[in-house]
Amino acid sequence: MARYQSERIGFVNQIERLTIVRVVRDSLIHIIPVLIIGAFALIIQTFPVDAYQHVITTLAGGAIMKLSELVYSGTFGVLSVYMTYSVSRSYMRLKADPEANDGGAIIASLLSFFILAGAYLPDFGLDCLGPKSMFLSIVTGLLASMLYHIMEGAFRSRRHNLYSAGADRQFNRMLSTLPPIAIVALIFGLLNLLFMNLFQVDSFRMMLSHLFNAIFSIGKVDFFKGFLFVLLSSVLWFFGIHGSDTLEGVMQTYFTPGLAANQTAVAAGQLPTAVLTKEFFDCFVLIGGCGSTICLLIAILLFSKNTARRGLGLAAAFPMIFNINELMVFGLPIIYNPIMLIPFLLTPLVCYSAAYAAITAGLVPVITHEVAWTTPIILGGYTATGSVNGAILQLINVAIGVVIYLPFVRALDRRSEREKQEQYEAFVTYFQSHEQELETVQLTGQQTVYGEFARGLCADLRQGMKQQAVLYYQPQYRYDGSCLGVEALLRWKHPLHGIVYPPLVVKLADEGGFLPELEEFILERALSDRPAVLRQFGEHIKLSVNVTGKTVVTQRFLQYCKRLNQKEHFQGKNTCLEVTEQAALAFNEDTLTTLRSLKDLGLMLAIDDFSMGQTSLHYLKNSLFDMIKLDGSLVKGLHSQQNCREIILSITQLAEALQLTVLAEYVETEAQRETLHEIGCDCYQGYLFSPAVPLNGTKAENCK
């Protein structure tokens, strides 16, 4: 079973790495704003309530209706044009050829699309440019861009022959695209003529419609013809072809007459017998749109753990109530998504079969009333059949569909989790390998994949900071083995990635503008943990908390500490602020006054990472600090670099003269401890003694 799952995942990954899949997905993401705006414009026009329709068609001379029609025409009305542009742009970006001119590729693709769509025909209009031509736009955008890329490469060495003397660079660059664009247009023009002559049609687009009409001309209207209609419509949708519009001729010829036949029978006092009508498909199969996607929507909203997917579901929910599901189909996306192929095809077929069986068995009346395709679920089933059983049948189909879609939604979640974890690991590796360089770089401001991931992680931290952040405590020891204190260390447990690299957390909070809030939270949490910390590590130990240099000198932090002191009473409680040096302290009078005020509250001050970064002896001359913590790189280089030993020796001698305690971090071996003792450092922190542990975790055996 595990081997089968591994092979299946491998196959899915191979499919998703195909150029066509990657390009189409990127293209659909780029046109999501168009889909959202167009969907709401369509709802405004088609909301199936007579009173509402009367208002929008008469209010202000029908201005609302006209405005929505204009917006629809500019979005869904020319959706295939947007898609052609987006596919060509995505393909050229995927190629990442710095010499390629994506503007020329886009022009070649649009020109080829209009040729195949039949722009030369007298009756050519917006109807030919909407969702029904999406497949044509995808194919044209890909093939035309591929051809253009090949042709431009072939002509690249001859560009200078086309340059116009005295013209600016941009003019000459676009002039060089003329030969490849012309060749691409010629090839697509010849291709269109070939299809026109072979199939006796007006354009390539019309060929598809004629082909499907011929397929359904065989046999009578029965269960199997309806089954084939649903299957073929779903398959077309999956590959980006607007199945409903492509098979509209089939619907009008074989299924739409069923309603009129039923109404005639009722008028004549006879029983209606036509099960398959247009309303049958709209109400019981295309619930929420093609693929019975309202079932997918419910499965996502109730069971998906993916925030982005749930956000898409919420955005798509309102249009899908009225069976407008382009946002879900193109936004998830469903098309060209191998994970969604099975439920997208299976769910409408199961719904079709269940509805056909229910009506044939007499459990639900035959449809005798016309219903607009935008009529919401429950209301549509009741109106079409004139019976509450019709509404119940819709609900049963939805429940069945949710069950079918659910395991695939969970599979999508698992895949997203794997992808996000891989991205996270790559991002952390990048951050760790460039940590010093990134200290002065706005990571969340970068327009790169790392910048995008940093922005997402920063948003997660801001939202879950107080719920997901925990404190670990690393004990500090004297040479004789007694525990002198503990340092509270922030650990952010991301719900997906686990413990996030701590320096990255601080940088993200800093860039996000909420580092002071995070540091205040850490201090307050550490103080609330104090009783348990004392029980775990010793009654007279020092509790240390990190605060960045830019925060510790602010009036905000001082006032916060004063408020905290009213209930905590810092005096005599050995609470120490370890000032980390991300920025040098400016020792002006305001800074000195703030630090003295913190000392007056009973807080101790320590200099973290001393002798590295921005640190200078200015920190010591005002007698404000109680402890020096050696930078970890000095301890790590103690036995490999003689200079590290000499630097530490100088610091310990200076600290002894100033009556300051020196503590060495990253002490991991007995040899390091003994050498540090020899040169005057008798306080330690590191893995030799204990890692940072959660509260009530394993107590280090040397603590007394």
N, C-alpha and C positions, 0 to 999 in steps of 0.2 A: 504493500500500500504506500509506504513512504517513497519507494522507488517510482511508483506511478505518479505520485504528487510532484516529485522532483522533476520528472520528465515533462509533466504538464506545465509546470512553472517555467521550465526551460523553453518549451515551445512558445508559450505566451510571450516570454521576454524576447525571443527571436522575432516574433511577429511585430512586437512593439518597436523593435529597433529598425524595422524596414523604413526606408526613406518616405514612402507614401504615407505610412501611418503617422510618423513624426510630423511631417509637413501638414497633413490634414488636421491633426490635433492642435498644432500651434495656430493654424489659420482660424480654426473655430474659436479659440480663446480670444483672438484679436477682434473678432466681430461680435463678441458677447454684448457690448453696449448697444449695437444695432438690434440684436435679437430682443433685448429687454424693452427698448423703446418701442419697437415694432409690435411686440406682444401686447403691451398696454394700449397702444393705438387701436389694435384690432378688437380688444375687449370693449373699448369705448364705443366702437361701431356696432358690435354684434351682441351686446348684453341682452339676453332673451327675455325681456319684460316689456310688454306692450306700452305701459305707461311711460317707462323710461325712454323707449324708442320715440314716442310722441314728443317728449320734452326735448331731446337732443336734435330732433329734426325740425322743430319749430322755434326753439329759443334763439333769439337774436338772429332770426332768419336762417337758422340751421348752421350758424357759425361753428358750433362745437363739432358737429358732424363733419363739416368741410375741413376743419383743422385736423381732426383725427385722420381723415382720408389723405390729406397731404402728408402727414407724418408717416402713415402706413406706406404710401407710395414711395416715400424717400427711404424707407427701411426694408420691409419685406417685399415691397414692390420691385426693388432692384437688388434683392439679396444675392443673387448669383453674380452680379457685377462686383459686389463687395468681396465675395468669396474668391472670384478669379484673381482679383488684386491681392488678397491676403495669401492665397496659395502660392502665387508667383513670388511674392516678397519673402515668404517663409522658406521656400525652396532655395532662393538665392542666398539667404542668410545661413541656411544649413550648409551650403557649399563653402561658405566662408572664404571665398576667393577675393582678395583685396583688389584684384585687377578687374573683376566683373562689374558691370554696370546694371544694378538691379532695376533702375528706372527704365532701361531699354527692355529688360525682360518683362516688366509689368505691361509696357505698351504692346509688346508682341503678344502677350497672353490675352489682353483685352481685345485686341484686333482679331485674334484667332477665334475667341469666344463669340464675338458678334457675327463672324462669318458662319460658324457652325450653327448658331442659334437662328439664323435666317433673317438678319437685320435688313436684307435687301428686299424682303417680301412686303407687299402693300399693306397687309394686315398685321405687320409686326408691331407689338406694343409691350406695355409693362407686364402683361400676362406671361410673356416669353422670358422675362428677366427675373421672375420671383423664385420661390422655393422649388418649383417644378423643374427648374434648370440647374439645380445644385450639382447633380452628378456631372452634367456637361461642364460646369465651371471648374469642378475639381480635376476632371480629366484634362481639360484644355489648359488650365493653369499649370499642371505638372508637365504635360508633354511639350507645350510651347516654351516653358522655361528651360526644360532640358535641351530642346533644340537650339534655343537662343544661346545657352551657355556653350554648347558645342560650336556653333557658328561664330560666336564672338571670339572664342579661343583660336579658331582657324584664321580669323581676320586680324587678330591682335598685332601681328608683325607688320601689317599693311596699314595701320591706322594713320601713319603720317601722310599717306597719299590723299587722305580725305580732309586733312586739316586745312582750314581757311586762314590765310595769312592776315594778321592783324586782328583776328577775332579773339574773344576772351577764351579762357581755358574751359569754362563750362559749355560754351557753344561748341567748341571743337570736340569735347567729350561726348556730347549728345549726337553730333554729326557722325561720329564713328559708329554709332549704333544703327545707322541707316541700313547697311548691307545685311546684318543678321536679322533685323526686324522684317525687311522685305522678303528674305528667303523663308522665314517662318510663316509669314502671311501667305506666300505663294504655295507652300506645302499644304497648309490647312485649306486653302481655297480649292486646290486639286483634290484633296481628300473629300471635301464636301460635294464636289461635282461627281466624284466616283460613287458616293452613296446615293446621290440623287438619281443617277442613271441606273444603278443596279437595282434599287428598290422602288423606283418611280415615285419619289416623294419630293416635297419642296425643300427640305433641309434635313440634316442629320438628326435634329431634335424630333422631327415628325416621324422619323423612321422607327424610333422606339415605341411610340404610341401605336402605329400600324402593326408592329410585330406582336404586341400583347393582345390587341383585338383579334388577331388571327388565331392565337392560342386558345382563346375562350370561345371561339365559334364552334368548337367541337363539343357535341353532347348537349344534354338538356340541363336546365337549372335545377340542381339538386345539392345534396350535402357536399359532395365531392367538388363540385364547381365552386361553391362558397369557400370550402376548405382551401382549395388552390388559390383563390383570390386573396384570402387572408395571409397565407404563407408567402405568396409572391410579393404582396404589398410590403410585408415586413422585411423580406430579403432586400427589396429595392431601397427601403428606408435605411437599412443597415449600411448599405454601400453609398449613401448620400443622395440617392434618387428619391424625389418626393413621390412615394408610392401612391398616395391617394390621388394626386393630380395626374400621374402617369397612367393610372388605370381608370381615370374618370370616364373614358369612353366605354370601358367594360361595365362600370357601375351603371351608367345611363342606359346601356343596351339590355343588360340581363337582370339587374336587381331593382332599379328604381321603379319599373312598371309594376312591381309586386304590390306596392301600397295602393295604387289606383285600382288594381284588380280586387283587392280586399275591400276597399270602400264601395266599389260597384256591387260586390256580392252582398255586403251588409244592406245597401240601399234596396236590393232586390229581395231581401228577406232570407238570404242564404248564408251559410257559414263561410267565413273567409278561410282560405287554405294556403296562401303564399307565405311561407315562413321567412324567406329571404327577401328583405327589402333594404333600402338604403338606411332607414331608421334602425333596422336590426343591427347593422354593423356599427352605426354611430353610438347606439345606446348600450349594446352588450359586448362589443369587441373593442372598439376604439375608445374605451373609457379613459379619459385623460390624454387621448391622442393615440397615435400609432404605438404598437407594442403594449397596449394597455398600461401605459406608463404611470397612471395614477397609483397603481400598485407599487411600482418602484419608488415613487415619491413617498408613500406612506412607510415603506420599508426603510428608507433613508432617514426620515424624520423620527421614526420610533426606535430604530436599532443601530444606525450608523454612529460610530464614535469619531468620525473624521469631521473636524470643524468646518473645513472648506466645503466638503460635500453637503453638510447640513445647511450651510449658508446658501449654497446653490439651490437646495431644495426649498428653502424659505422664499428665495427670490422667484422660483418657478411655480410656487404653490398656487398663487392667485390666478395666473393664466391657465394653469392646468385644470382648475375647477371648471373652466369653460372649454376644456379639451384642446387647448393651445399649448403644445408641448415642445416647440422648437428650441426653447431655451434649455430644456433638459436633454433633448436629443443631441443638440450641437454643443451644449455647454459641459455635460458630464465628461467626455462625450460618450454617446452610445455607438455612433457610427464608427466603424473600423476599430472597435474595442473588442478584442477576442473574448474577454471575460464576460461581456454582456450579450454575446451572440445567442447563446442557448436560451436564457430567459426571455430575451426580446422576441425570439421566434416562437418559443413554446407557450408563453402566457396567453397571447391572443388566440392561439389555436385551441388551447384548453377552454378559454372563455367562450369561444365560438361553439365548440362541441357541447359544452354544458348548456348554453342558451338554446341551441338547436334541439337538444334532447328534451329540455324543459318545455319548450313550446310544442314540440311534436307529441309529447306525452300528455298535453293538456294541462300541465301544472301552471303554465303562464299563458294568457290569451295571445292569439295572433295579433300582430301590430296592425292597427287600423287608423292611427292618427299621425299626422305629420308633425315632426319635431325638428327644431333647428339643431344643427350639429353642435352648437355651442351651449346647449342646455345642460346644466350641471347634473351630476349623478343623483339618483333617487327621483328627482323631479322628472328627468328624461324618461326613466323606465316606467314611472307611473303614468305620465302623459301619453306615451306611445301605445301602451297596452290598455289604458283605461282601468288598470287594476293595481292594487298595492303589491301584488305578486311580482309585477314587473320591477318595482323598486327593490324588493327583496332579492330577486335574481341578480340585479346589479351588485348589491352588497355581497352576495355569495361569491360572485365572480371576482370582486375586489379582494376578498379574503383569500381565495385560492391563489390569486396573482401575487399577493404579498408573500405567501408561503413559498411560491416558486422563486421570487426575486431575492428573498432573504439570504440564502447561503451565498449568492453571488455578490450581494452588497457587502457581506462580511469578507468575502474574498478580495473585493476592492479595498476594503479597509486594511486587510493584512498586507496587500501589495503596497499601499500607500505608506504603511508603517515601515516596511522594509526599505522603500525608497528614501523616506525621510531619515531613517537611521543611517543609511549609507551617506546621504548628503551631510548629516550632522558630523559623522566621523571624519569626512573629508574636510569639513569646515573647521573642526577643532584641530586637526592636524595642520591645516594652513595657519591657524591662529598661533599655535604653539611654536611652529617653525619660524614665524615672523613676529613674535611677541614684542620684542624690543622696538622693531620698526613701526609697529602698529600703535605704539603708545601715543604718538602725536598724529595719528591718522583717524579720521572719522569713519569707522568701519561701516556703520549703518548708512552712511551717505554715499558709499561706493555704488556705482551702477554696474555691478557685476553679480554673478551668481552668489558669491560670498556676501556681498552687500544685501542682496535680497533675503538670503537665509538669516543674516544678522538682524534685519528688520523684523522678520517673523519671530525669531527667538526673543528679541527685545519686547515685542508685544506680549508674548507668552509670559515673560518674567513680570512685566507690569501687572498683568491680569491675575497671575497666580502667586505673586510674591509672598503674601502673608499666609496663604494656605499651604504652599508647597515648600517654603523655605524652612529648614531645620538647622539647629546648631549642633556641631560636634565639638568635643572638648579635648584638647591635647595637653597633657600634664607637662610641667616643667620641674626639673630636679636639681638639687645641689649635688656636689661631688660625693657627699656622704650617703647619698641615696634617698634623702628625705624630699618629699614633694613640697615645693615652695609656691606653686600656683598652677593655674590652667589658663589656656588661651581659648576663647570662644571663636570658632571658625564657622563661617556660613557654608552651608551645603544646600544647593537648590536641587530638589528632586523633581525633575521634569517628568510629567506623566508618561512620556514616550521614551525619552533619551536617558532617563535615570539621573544620576548625579552629574551635573554639568561642571566642567572645568572651572574652579573658583575664580581665577583671575579674569576669565571671560565674563563671568557674571557681573563682576565689579565694573568692567569696561562697558558692558551693555547698559547697566543701570546709570552709569555716568553719561553716556551718550543719549540715553533716553530721558535724562533730566530728572530722574527720581532717585539718584544715589543718596542724597541727604535723608530722604524718607526711609530708604532701605537701611541705612546705618542707624537711624533712630530706632527702627524696629528691632535690629539686632541687639542694641544696647538694652532696650526694655525687655526683650525676651531673655537675655542672659541674666538680668537681674531677677526676673521672675523664676529662673531656674536655680538661683543661688542656693536655696536650702538643700535641694537635691544634689547640687554640685559639691557642697560642703560634706554631705553625708558620704558621697562617693569617693572624694579625693582627700578629705581632711578638713578639720574645723577652722584652721587658721591660714588657709592658703589665700593667695592673691588671685582675683578674677580679672583677666585681661580681655579687652574688646578692641578690635581694629577700627580706626576712624581715619579717613583720608585727610591729608593736610589741608585740602581746599574746604573741607567741611568743618574741621575742628575749630577754625578761627572765625566762623560766621556767627553773627548775632542770633540767627535762627537756632543753631545748635546749642549755644549758651543758654538761651531762654528755655529750650527744651530740657536741658539738664537741670536748670533751676526748678522747673515744674516737677521733674522726676525726683529731685532731691526732697521735695516736700513729703513724699510718701516713702522713699527709700532711705533717706538720711545716709549719705555717702561717708560721713565722718567715721573713721575707725573700721570701715568695712573692706579695706584693701581692694578697692576697685581701680583698675588701671586702664587708661586709654592709650593704646599703641598707635602712634601717629605714623601711618604709612606714607611714603614719599612719592606720590605720583606727580606732585608739583612742589617746588621749593616754597617754604614759608617766607613771606616777606616780613622781616622783623621790624616793623614800624610800631609806633606807639599803640595803635588799635589792636594789632596782633598780640603784643605783650600784655595789654590790659585784659584781653579775652582769655588768654592762657592763665594769667594770674587768677582771674575770676573762677575758672574751672578748678584750679588748685585750692582756692578758698572754700569751694564746696566740699572738699575732702577727697577729690579725685587725684590719683597719681598719673603721671605722664611718662611714656616711654617712647624712644625713637626706634622705629622699626627699620630694618635693612640699613643699618648705620655703615657709613663709608662708601656707599654706592649711590648711583643716581644723582639727585640734586643735593644730597646731604653736605653740610659744611660745619665747621666748628662754631658757626654762629648759634647753633642749637644749644651749645653748652655754656656759653658765656653769661647767660642770664639766670642760671641756677633754677630753671623751670622744670627740668626733666629729672626723673628718678632712676631711669634704667636705659641702658643702651643694648639693643639687640643686633648682634653682628649679622651682616648680610650672609645668606646661605652660601654664596659663591666663594667667600673667604674660607669657610669651613670645608667645603668640598675640595678646595685646592690646597688644603693644609699640608698634605704630604707630597703633592706633585709640583707645587710652586713655592719656592723659598720666600718670595715676596709676600705671600699670604700669611705665612708665619710671622714675618717681621711687622706687617701691618697690624695683625691682631695683638702682638706684643706691645706695640706703641699705643694702641687703643686701651688695653688693660692698664697700662701704666698711667695714662692720662686719666682714666676713670677712677683709679685708686686715689690719685691726687685730688680729684673733684668729689670724692666720696659717692661715686655712682656704681650701681651694679651692672655688670656685663653678662649678658646671656647669649650663648651660641645656639643658633638653630641648625637643623639638618645634621645633627650628630647621629651617626649611624653605626659607628664601630668603637670598640674599646680603645683602639689605637688613637682615634681622634680625641676621645675623652681624656686620655692620659696626656697627650700632647697639649691640649688646651689647659689642663691643670698645671702643667709645667710652666706655661707662659702666663699664668695668672687668671685664667677664666674658669670659675667653679660652678657655673649655673648652665644647665643644658636643656635642650628640647629637641626631640627627634625620634626616629624609629628605633634607636638603640634601647630606648625606654618604653615608648608606647606611640602608636599612631593616634591620630584624632579619633575619638570614639563617641558614639551617641550617648546621651544621658542614660544612666542605668546600664550602660554597656559593660564589657569586661574591664574590670579594674586592673590597672598595671600592678604587677606583683611587687614592685619596689616602692610603691606609695606607702607612706607611714602615717 
